[in-house]
Amino acid sequence: MFELSGFGGLLILALDLWAIISVIGSSATTGKKVIWTLLILFLPIIGFILWFFMGPRAEARRI
């Protein structure tokens, strides 16, 4: 079967954390943030791909 371990697992973890932080920092409603966060947590690869194309993004910081 398919197993995520080593570098691949670490990469997925880092990408999922980036996605979750971006969702939390977005201007979406609380309900949408919860749904996106749960989707990313329970379906790490599919959730990240869906978020990448359709999910809410954090506002860009300006210096």
VMD Tcl script that builds the backbone (N, CA, C; Angstrom):
set m [mol new atoms 189]
animate dup $m
set s [atomselect $m all]
$s set {name element resname resid chain x y z} {
  {N N MET 1 A 0.829 -1.195 0.000}
  {CA C MET 1 A 0.000 0.000 0.000}
  {C C MET 1 A 0.871 1.256 0.000}
  {N N PHE 2 A 0.199 2.366 0.039}
  {CA C PHE 2 A 0.855 3.673 -0.001}
  {C C PHE 2 A 1.167 4.134 1.413}
  {N N GLU 3 A 2.415 4.440 1.697}
  {CA C GLU 3 A 2.808 4.853 3.036}
  {C C GLU 3 A 3.626 6.138 2.956}
  {N N LEU 4 A 3.271 7.088 3.799}
  {CA C LEU 4 A 4.042 8.324 3.873}
  {C C LEU 4 A 4.993 8.239 5.053}
  {N N SER 5 A 6.265 8.237 4.774}
  {CA C SER 5 A 7.254 8.227 5.837}
  {C C SER 5 A 8.497 8.948 5.347}
  {N N GLY 6 A 9.345 9.271 6.260}
  {CA C GLY 6 A 10.588 9.930 5.905}
  {C C GLY 6 A 10.374 11.317 5.339}
  {N N PHE 7 A 11.109 11.616 4.282}
  {CA C PHE 7 A 11.076 12.952 3.697}
  {C C PHE 7 A 9.702 13.293 3.114}
  {N N GLY 8 A 9.029 12.321 2.478}
  {CA C GLY 8 A 7.704 12.569 1.901}
  {C C GLY 8 A 6.688 12.963 2.959}
  {N N GLY 9 A 6.708 12.278 4.091}
  {CA C GLY 9 A 5.800 12.606 5.187}
  {C C GLY 9 A 6.087 13.972 5.774}
  {N N LEU 10 A 7.363 14.300 5.907}
  {CA C LEU 10 A 7.752 15.606 6.424}
  {C C LEU 10 A 7.328 16.726 5.474}
  {N N LEU 11 A 7.440 16.486 4.183}
  {CA C LEU 11 A 7.035 17.474 3.188}
  {C C LEU 11 A 5.522 17.711 3.242}
  {N N ILE 12 A 4.744 16.632 3.331}
  {CA C ILE 12 A 3.286 16.756 3.432}
  {C C ILE 12 A 2.909 17.505 4.707}
  {N N LEU 13 A 3.572 17.192 5.811}
  {CA C LEU 13 A 3.306 17.882 7.076}
  {C C LEU 13 A 3.577 19.379 6.955}
  {N N ALA 14 A 4.698 19.748 6.359}
  {CA C ALA 14 A 5.047 21.160 6.206}
  {C C ALA 14 A 4.041 21.882 5.308}
  {N N LEU 15 A 3.643 21.263 4.211}
  {CA C LEU 15 A 2.673 21.884 3.308}
  {C C LEU 15 A 1.305 22.031 3.981}
  {N N ASP 16 A 0.907 21.020 4.746}
  {CA C ASP 16 A -0.373 21.100 5.449}
  {C C ASP 16 A -0.355 22.184 6.524}
  {N N LEU 17 A 0.747 22.312 7.232}
  {CA C LEU 17 A 0.847 23.382 8.229}
  {C C LEU 17 A 0.772 24.761 7.571}
  {N N TRP 18 A 1.436 24.903 6.425}
  {CA C TRP 18 A 1.370 26.167 5.690}
  {C C TRP 18 A -0.067 26.467 5.284}
  {N N ALA 19 A -0.783 25.460 4.807}
  {CA C ALA 19 A -2.166 25.640 4.386}
  {C C ALA 19 A -3.053 26.020 5.571}
  {N N ILE 20 A -2.884 25.354 6.704}
  {CA C ILE 20 A -3.709 25.646 7.879}
  {C C ILE 20 A -3.442 27.042 8.402}
  {N N ILE 21 A -2.194 27.454 8.450}
  {CA C ILE 21 A -1.862 28.813 8.897}
  {C C ILE 21 A -2.457 29.843 7.953}
  {N N SER 22 A -2.425 29.565 6.664}
  {CA C SER 22 A -3.008 30.473 5.689}
  {C C SER 22 A -4.524 30.549 5.842}
  {N N VAL 23 A -5.175 29.425 6.106}
  {CA C VAL 23 A -6.623 29.415 6.308}
  {C C VAL 23 A -6.982 30.236 7.550}
  {N N ILE 24 A -6.251 30.034 8.640}
  {CA C ILE 24 A -6.543 30.750 9.875}
  {C C ILE 24 A -6.337 32.251 9.702}
  {N N GLY 25 A -5.355 32.650 8.916}
  {CA C GLY 25 A -5.077 34.065 8.692}
  {C C GLY 25 A -5.944 34.719 7.626}
  {N N SER 26 A -6.839 33.956 7.018}
  {CA C SER 26 A -7.674 34.506 5.947}
  {C C SER 26 A -8.858 35.279 6.519}
  {N N SER 27 A -9.576 35.938 5.640}
  {CA C SER 27 A -10.743 36.715 6.057}
  {C C SER 27 A -12.037 35.913 5.917}
  {N N ALA 28 A -11.937 34.602 5.773}
  {CA C ALA 28 A -13.112 33.737 5.660}
  {C C ALA 28 A -13.841 33.687 6.999}
  {N N THR 29 A -15.097 33.267 6.951}
  {CA C THR 29 A -15.870 33.141 8.184}
  {C C THR 29 A -15.308 32.013 9.035}
  {N N THR 30 A -15.659 32.027 10.310}
  {CA C THR 30 A -15.152 31.007 11.230}
  {C C THR 30 A -15.572 29.613 10.799}
  {N N GLY 31 A -16.797 29.462 10.332}
  {CA C GLY 31 A -17.269 28.156 9.882}
  {C C GLY 31 A -16.457 27.618 8.725}
  {N N LYS 32 A -16.153 28.473 7.755}
  {CA C LYS 32 A -15.345 28.045 6.610}
  {C C LYS 32 A -13.927 27.699 7.041}
  {N N LYS 33 A -13.376 28.453 7.987}
  {CA C LYS 33 A -12.037 28.138 8.482}
  {C C LYS 33 A -12.008 26.765 9.134}
  {N N VAL 34 A -13.035 26.462 9.937}
  {CA C VAL 34 A -13.096 25.159 10.605}
  {C C VAL 34 A -13.211 24.040 9.580}
  {N N ILE 35 A -14.073 24.204 8.597}
  {CA C ILE 35 A -14.258 23.169 7.575}
  {C C ILE 35 A -12.975 22.934 6.791}
  {N N TRP 36 A -12.308 24.002 6.360}
  {CA C TRP 36 A -11.069 23.848 5.602}
  {C C TRP 36 A -9.975 23.208 6.456}
  {N N THR 37 A -9.886 23.613 7.722}
  {CA C THR 37 A -8.869 23.036 8.604}
  {C C THR 37 A -9.104 21.542 8.810}
  {N N LEU 38 A -10.351 21.153 9.048}
  {CA C LEU 38 A -10.663 19.726 9.215}
  {C C LEU 38 A -10.391 18.938 7.941}
  {N N LEU 39 A -10.715 19.522 6.800}
  {CA C LEU 39 A -10.458 18.856 5.521}
  {C C LEU 39 A -8.961 18.611 5.331}
  {N N ILE 40 A -8.160 19.603 5.643}
  {CA C ILE 40 A -6.703 19.473 5.498}
  {C C ILE 40 A -6.146 18.470 6.499}
  {N N LEU 41 A -6.693 18.448 7.718}
  {CA C LEU 41 A -6.201 17.518 8.731}
  {C C LEU 41 A -6.559 16.069 8.432}
  {N N PHE 42 A -7.801 15.817 8.009}
  {CA C PHE 42 A -8.252 14.442 7.821}
  {C C PHE 42 A -7.905 13.863 6.446}
  {N N LEU 43 A -7.711 14.710 5.454}
  {CA C LEU 43 A -7.295 14.270 4.116}
  {C C LEU 43 A -6.078 15.101 3.702}
  {N N PRO 44 A -4.910 14.793 4.254}
  {CA C PRO 44 A -3.751 15.674 4.080}
  {C C PRO 44 A -3.389 16.010 2.633}
  {N N ILE 45 A -3.320 15.027 1.766}
  {CA C ILE 45 A -2.886 15.290 0.391}
  {C C ILE 45 A -4.019 15.912 -0.419}
  {N N ILE 46 A -5.177 15.282 -0.396}
  {CA C ILE 46 A -6.323 15.801 -1.156}
  {C C ILE 46 A -6.758 17.148 -0.601}
  {N N GLY 47 A -6.767 17.284 0.738}
  {CA C GLY 47 A -7.144 18.551 1.360}
  {C C GLY 47 A -6.221 19.685 0.957}
  {N N PHE 48 A -4.919 19.404 0.906}
  {CA C PHE 48 A -3.969 20.440 0.495}
  {C C PHE 48 A -4.182 20.832 -0.962}
  {N N ILE 49 A -4.378 19.852 -1.814}
  {CA C ILE 49 A -4.582 20.151 -3.235}
  {C C ILE 49 A -5.848 20.980 -3.435}
  {N N LEU 50 A -6.931 20.595 -2.759}
  {CA C LEU 50 A -8.168 21.371 -2.862}
  {C C LEU 50 A -7.973 22.786 -2.343}
  {N N TRP 51 A -7.293 22.911 -1.186}
  {CA C TRP 51 A -7.048 24.243 -0.640}
  {C C TRP 51 A -6.200 25.072 -1.606}
  {N N PHE 52 A -5.194 24.460 -2.213}
  {CA C PHE 52 A -4.296 25.186 -3.104}
  {C C PHE 52 A -5.047 25.829 -4.269}
  {N N PHE 53 A -6.058 25.132 -4.783}
  {CA C PHE 53 A -6.791 25.650 -5.934}
  {C C PHE 53 A -8.049 26.438 -5.554}
  {N N MET 54 A -8.662 26.141 -4.412}
  {CA C MET 54 A -9.962 26.748 -4.114}
  {C C MET 54 A -10.051 27.391 -2.732}
  {N N GLY 55 A -9.073 27.194 -1.866}
  {CA C GLY 55 A -9.199 27.607 -0.475}
  {C C GLY 55 A -8.907 29.070 -0.228}
  {N N PRO 56 A -9.298 29.526 0.976}
  {CA C PRO 56 A -9.041 30.918 1.357}
  {C C PRO 56 A -7.562 31.126 1.676}
  {N N ARG 57 A -7.063 32.260 1.306}
  {CA C ARG 57 A -5.659 32.607 1.546}
  {C C ARG 57 A -5.549 33.730 2.568}
  {N N ALA 58 A -4.442 33.760 3.292}
  {CA C ALA 58 A -4.160 34.832 4.231}
  {C C ALA 58 A -3.846 36.101 3.455}
  {N N GLU 59 A -4.117 37.206 4.074}
  {CA C GLU 59 A -3.798 38.491 3.453}
  {C C GLU 59 A -2.284 38.658 3.383}
  {N N ALA 60 A -1.823 39.241 2.315}
  {CA C ALA 60 A -0.377 39.478 2.136}
  {C C ALA 60 A 0.069 40.593 3.089}
  {N N ARG 61 A 1.217 40.391 3.677}
  {CA C ARG 61 A 1.760 41.410 4.586}
  {C C ARG 61 A 2.471 42.488 3.768}
  {N N ARG 62 A 2.312 43.709 4.224}
  {CA C ARG 62 A 3.015 44.818 3.572}
  {C C ARG 62 A 3.983 45.435 4.569}
  {N N ILE 63 A 5.144 45.770 4.086}
  {CA C ILE 63 A 6.171 46.335 4.967}
  {C C ILE 63 A 6.089 47.853 4.909}
}
mol reanalyze $m
mol bondsrecalc $m
mol representation Tube
mol addrep $m
